[in-house]
Amino acid sequence: MTDGARHPIVSLRDVEKFYGSYHALRGISMDIGEGEFFSLLGPSGCGKTTLLRTIAGFEEVSSGHVLLDGQNMDGVAPNRRPTNMVFQSYAIFPHLSVAENVGFGLRRSGLAGDEKARAVDEALAMVGLAGYGARSAQALSGGQRQRVALARALILKPRVLLLDEPLSALDKKMREQMQSELRRLQRHVGITFILVTHDQEEALIMSDRIAVMFEGEIAQLATPQELYRRPVSREVADFIGVMNFLPAEIRMGSGTAVEADIAGLGPAAIDSAQCPGALRPGRAEVGLRPETMTILPEGAPGEGHVAQGVVAEQSYYGDMTYYVVRLDGVDQTVTLSMKNRIGRAVLEPGMPARVSWDPRALLVFSG
């Protein structure tokens, strides 16, 4: 389960965690590759931070094993593991300078003063804060504090860096900038990053692979592209990005296809590869992403599959317009997105909409 041929640096084997009667982690088994950017993604309370703290050694497993680079970590204290952690709060010491914060973990390293200073300078340069060493920690912006926390973790040269929602306190623009910088930094230093986040977009942008968690279990572990295009369940499909769901009646077809009568869209032949899980005749739900549908211009020929509807809502984002369209014959709506190209009109609520769609974009989930 590692990423390609990467050597597994973190291995979890049937990890269980109880807090009294509360079952926080349920039989977690997976490998995380050396040099991989790996994300634990899920809603609040799903167990992702508990799992991260278990890898770090801040939480003991109730059963199962955590292995780091093949070594069993049972009973091994956090400070004796080849990991370091960046917390959501950053935990910057306000009474220390930037250099003193970054070099805090080197107090018992045995390094000479000039060696410590050189290591601090190198760590600050790595995170884009060269020359900031003498500055007061209280004079830093949120993004700069986040970088100081990263430098303080990286200066100890861990094999695995654990990140517990480190960007959640930043504003949108700074968050997007730091997502890019974190990914660049991970590629530069070449060590394994394990990120906890509840932000689907953040996980998709930054990760080599993502483990989606619900209620203490891994629902799917895959690359960002696989998760988005081929979710293995309705729950994962609904959590990752935006997915429209329409009721359908399924008939088993011949060969590798099933026949579906989809509310608002009509009949379609769907390849069985687009049907995750066990499929049986009868009621089901069909899912499709907003970007896989197109509103045809007035007078354009209706090629392929076209459904009729009316624009119920419109949201203009500059580069994109999102439409909520009420399809004829069904008491529900679908959301679709359109690139605002030159010459393409923006439709207003109440205007008719001819929606073109492709059966290859559909996913079928059992009812």
PyMOL commands that set and color helices and strands:
alter all, ss='L'
color gray80, all
select helices_A, chain A and resi 48-56+78-80+98-102+104-106+113-126+137-139+142-154+172-189+200-206+224-229+234-239+272-274+290-292+359-361
alter helices_A, ss='H'
color red, helices_A
select strands_A, chain A and resi 8-19+22-33+37-41+63-68+71-72+83-86+160-164+192-197+209-214+217-222+244-252+257-262+266-271+282-288+294-295+305-316+320-327+333-339+352-357+363-366
alter strands_A, ss='S'
color yellow, strands_A
deselect
rebuild
show_as cartoon
